[in-house]
Structures are given as C-alpha cells and as structure tokens.
C-alpha cells in the first residue's frame, strides 16, 4: 500500500493535455493511449507537479469544489492517483 502522506506525485514527461470545457483529454504518445478526465481529475492532474503533496491537493479540492464527505474526497484522490500511476502517466 502506498503512503500518500509522504507523496508528491509527478506527471510523466511527454503527456499531451487538451482541455475541452471543464473536461480534458490526456494523450500518451509513447503508449498511443488517450485518457478522458472530468473537472476533478483534471485539477488533480494539474497539481501533480512533483512539488505538491497529496494533502495539499486535498486542501485545494476542498476550496475549489463543494465537498460533502471529506473522507470520500481523500479516497477519490488516492484512487485517481493510483489509476494515473497504473496507466503509466504518473510517478508516485
């Protein structure tokens, strides 16, 4: 299991981002694969600079979106980061 409290996730180099309204498409030319992101996943992606902690991402989302359940938010962030990592577009 990953220790997200010590983690500052970083986007993989070379991923192309195209914004479409409140959503976006990420394209990985190395894998020739596209990923569609909703507004929340896009915000998470944009914050993955390698210098922002998961805790800071969580605080940013709390400020940017109406959050009903903070515990569910943290779980959703971690799930999104794991998915990005599994897809090979994020370094944890």
N, C-alpha and C positions, 0 to 999 in steps of 0.2 A: 504494500500500500504506500502511496506517495505521501510525503509530508508537505502539504500545501502551505503550512505556516512559514516555511523557510524558502519557499519557491518564488522566483521572479521569472515567469515564463517569457520565452523569446520566440518571435516569429522566425520561421525558416527563411533564409535568403532566397530571393527569386520568385516569391509568390506574387502573383499579379492580382490587384484588387480593383474591382469595378463596382461603383455604387449605383444603385438603381432605386431612387427614392429613399425609403427607410431601410431597405434591404441591400444586400451586396452579393457579389459572386467573387469567390477566390478561385484562381486558376493556378495549378501547379504544373508548369511546363515539363518538368522532369518526369512526372507521372502521367502527364496528359489527362489530368483529372480536375473537375470543377466541383466547388462546394458552394451551396447557397446558404447565406446567413440571414437570420432575421435581425431586427434592430438591436436586440440584447446581445446576441452572439457577435455582431459587428463591433459593438462597444468593447466587449471583452477582447476581441482580436486586436483592435486598435491600441488597447492598453498593454498588450504583450510586447513590450519593448526590451525586456531583459532587465529593466531597472525599476519596474513597478511590481510590488508584491501582490499576492492573491488577496491579502487583507485590504490593500489599497484599491484593488479592482472592486471588491465587495462594497467598500465605502462609496466609491464613485457611482456604482449602480444604484445604491440606496438614494443618492442625491439626484440621479437622472431619471429614475423610474419610480412609479408608485409600487411599493413592495408590501404585500400583505403578510408574508411569513419570512422573517429573516433567516431562519434555519433552512427553509426550502431554497432561498436565494443562494446560500453558500453551497448547497448540494448541487444546484443547477450550474453554478460557476465551475465547480470541480468536474462535473460531468462534461461540460463543454470543453474544458481544458484537456481532459483525458481523450475526448473524441478528436480534437485537433492533433494531439500527440499521436494517437493511434493511426490517424490518416497521414502522418509524416509531415505535417505542416507547422509543427510547434515543437520547440525544445523546452523540456521541463528541467 
